[in-house]
Amino acid sequence: MASIHDLGGSPGARSSIEKSQHETEDWERLADAVTVALDKKGIKTTDEHRRAQESLKPELYKSLGYYERWVVATEILLVEKGILTHEEIDRKATELEEKWG
């Protein structure tokens, strides 16, 4: 049985894949950089990151953009590995939101 992320070639797919490009935002570059750094440090692997993305509930997966799924998957892995807690991540995110708007 196919999961929510497995859309390629699905019969009766509700729409085609969006192929247009957009200007990469700073937070997307940062999400990519964090992912690469965590790989280089041996903290996570590409396969773990993919598994974390694929484990998202279908409603959440569909509601998130490409790099948003990366960010959520990174949080899942950091919490699973005991590196950070959800509370620590939420606290820092709130701090940054207040600082940067």
N, C-alpha and C positions, 0 to 999 in steps of 0.2 A: 504494500500500500504506500502510495506517495505521500510525503509530508508537505507542509505548506510551502517550504522553500523549493520543492522539486516541481517547477512549473514548465520547464522546457519540453516542448512538443506535446503538452497536455491536450487531449482532444476536448473540444468545447471550451478552451480557455476563454475567459471573459474579455480579454483584451490582449493586444500585442505588447511586446516589451518596449518600454520607452527607451529610445536610443539617443535622444537629443542630449547635448552637453550643457553644462552650466558652469559658471565660474566657481571654482573650488573656494569654499569659505575657509577662514582661518581655523575654525574649530574642526573642520574636516581634515585639514592638514595636520593638526595636532593629534587627532584621533589616529591617523595613519602613523605619525611619528611615535606615539606611545606604543602602538602595536608592534612596530619594528623594534623599538628599544626593548620591549618585554621579550621578544623572540631572541634578540642578540644576547640578552642577559640570561637566557635559559629559563625564564620564569614561566613561559607558556610556549606552545607550539601552534603552528597554523592549524593542525588537525583539532587541537583542543578548542581553538577559537571558533572554528567552523562548527564543531559539536555544540558549543554554547549558543551560537546563533540558531542552529537548527532545533535546539531544545525550547526555544521561545514558544509560548502559546500562539496558535494561529492568528488570533485577533491582534495580539501585540505585534507579531511579525509583520502582518499586513499594514499596520498603522505607522510603522517606522520606516524611515529612509535608509539607504545603504549604510552610511556612516553612523547613523543612529543605532543601527543593529550592532555595528562594531563596538560602539561605546557600551551598550548594554551587555554584550558578550564579554567585554574586558572586565566590567564590574563583576559579573558572575564568576569569572575565573579568579579574580583577585580575592573575592570572598571565599570561594571554595578552597583556595590554597592557604587561607588564613593570613594573607598579607595585609588586608584591610577589612574593615567591617562595613556593612551598609550604612551604619550611623556615621562613621568617619567620612565616608564618601559624601553622604548627604550634607554633613556639616561643612565640608570644604566647598561643595557645590554652592551652598547658600552663601558662604563667605565670598566666593568669586562673583556670584550674581550681584551681590550688594556692591562689590567693588567696581565691576565692569558694566553693570546694568544689563 
